[in-house]
Amino acid sequence: MSGDIEGGAPRAPGTAVRVLTPPAGVPGALGERGSLQAGERVLLLDAKQRRYLIALGQGTSFHTHAGIVAHDDIIGRDEGATVTGTTGRRFLVVRPTLADVVLKMPRGAQVIYPKDLGAILVAADIGPGARVLEAGVGSGALSMAMLRAGADVLGYEIRADFAERAVANVTTWLGTSRYRVELRDVYEGIDASGLDRIVLDLPEPWRVIPHALGALRPGGVFAAYLPTINQTATLRNALARAPFALAETAEVLRRTWHIETRSVRPDHRMVAHTGFVTTARLVERADDQVPAPTSSTGEELQAWSPIEDEPEPVEDPT
Ligand SMILES: C[S@@+](CC[C@H](N)C(=O)[O-])C[C@H]1O[C@@H](n2cnc3c(N)ncnc32)[C@H](O)[C@@H]1O
């Protein structure tokens, strides 16, 4: 962490928060240039476009059902080289992109798909120097996207194994010191202030609204990623009752195309639904606004649920 995120409310005495940070400057991190080196991770693609992510090591080899590839045949080559395995099958070698890494890296929690990572970066306006609180960090896919966009990211995560996985992934692929993960429950509060952005990927983001009011700077962006429209509607109704404006919800439908000589058509398969991205800006409280409720079982849930009338009791004529 670059230290730009100011400490907020004092911590309760005796509250231990474990903090995890990656070391800076990992060799072979995303964005390397020049010839391929031992220690770097590269992507191998076979003729059927199957993808294999491997770490290059001198004297070692990569085994697939399509043959064995000696790492020494790759080390020292340029990206885009083609190498031949023992069975004569050819593999294209490139450095992986962030999207390749996200889909192939070890996961604890379900990661956000690359198509949505891009949308979140733009919708939440993540850029160099942005002070971002992210919860929960899960496997670190969204953390990596925001770190690569230049943000300083403070992560809150309730599960130690997921926090460790996220930090390990960031260490392996980015090795930046602009990342710090704290083991804590964001529903209980945010121990930071002056944040530019709060970005959430957890089940009940509306429970973070009361804490966001003190942690976000005026004009800051509150962003949440949710899998169902029910959750999204609950969030939007809670945001509408709090001092937030410019609320917007969108989903990304990304359809790839098959383009081969005269055969030009959409691909048969696509990742259809993943999640909804909602953003809103913190503004001055209007006089007619009521405070945001804090729980999904509370007032705001009733506000959007249709309330069915109780059936009239039928009198027994006897
Ligand atoms: C779907 S995962 C996040 C995946 C992550 N965005 C990624 O791309 O890798 C949701 C995470 O939220 C965490 N979580 C749930 N409730 C939380 C809370 N109240 N405070 C902090 N983390 C929470 C879970 O443990 C889980 O790791």
The ligand as a Gaussian input file, in Angstrom:
#p B3LYP/6-31G(d) Opt

LIG

0 1
 C      -17.326000     -14.026000      -5.238000
 S      -16.023000     -13.810000      -4.103000
 C      -15.123000     -12.442000      -4.728000
 C      -14.311000     -12.775000      -5.951000
 C      -13.391000     -11.668000      -6.389000
 N      -14.130000     -10.484000      -6.785000
 C      -12.508000     -12.115000      -7.526000
 O      -12.688000     -11.611000      -8.649000
 O      -11.633000     -12.960000      -7.341000
 C      -16.835000     -13.119000      -2.698000
 C      -15.907000     -12.949000      -1.520000
 O      -16.511000     -12.120000      -0.548000
 C      -16.085000     -12.559000       0.723000
 N      -17.012000     -11.980000       1.693000
 C      -18.324000     -12.296000       1.871000
 N      -18.861000     -11.529000       2.830000
 C      -17.883000     -10.692000       3.261000
 C      -17.832000      -9.652000       4.230000
 N      -18.912000      -9.356000       4.960000
 N      -16.671000      -8.981000       4.413000
 C      -15.571000      -9.299000       3.675000
 N      -15.559000     -10.288000       2.741000
 C      -16.700000     -10.966000       2.529000
 C      -16.133000     -14.078000       0.580000
 O      -15.377000     -14.746000       1.573000
 C      -15.569000     -14.262000      -0.826000
 O      -14.182000     -14.424000      -0.801000

